[in-house]
């Protein structure tokens, strides 16, 4: 049985349609895994970092690290809290955006 996670979603796109597609894919993935979405952010990482530090989330789902200018900072800061980051499109290369 898959582990149940409390997750945060991070959407990074300046294109509203692309952001909506990413949000829908991330939500569907989390729901299909039986995970609970605790927070959803578009473009801003501080609320995710705060949620991670407060142990309100165990995992952050995003679309692709290469699309995020703040990816290194996010990875470093999440690592210090013990929260993992899963870039969904990099994990499932066949997914369409």
C-alpha positions, 0 to 999 in steps of 0.5 A: 500500500502506498504511503499517505502523504500530506502534500503541498503543490507548487505551480510555476508558470506565467502562462495561465493556461499552462498553470491551470494544466499543471495544477490539474495534473498535480492535483489528479496525481496526488488524489490518485495516490491517496495523498492529502493536499494541504497547501497550493502555491503559485509562484511563491515558495515562502508559504511552502517553506513555512508549511514544511517547517511546521511539519504540515506537509511531508512532500512538495509536488511540482511540475519540472525543476528546470522551469523554476528559477528558485529551484535550488533555494527551494530544494535546499530549504525543504531539505533542512526540514526533511520534506521531499520534492517530487517534480512530476513531469521529470518523474513521468517523462511521457506526461503531456503539459 
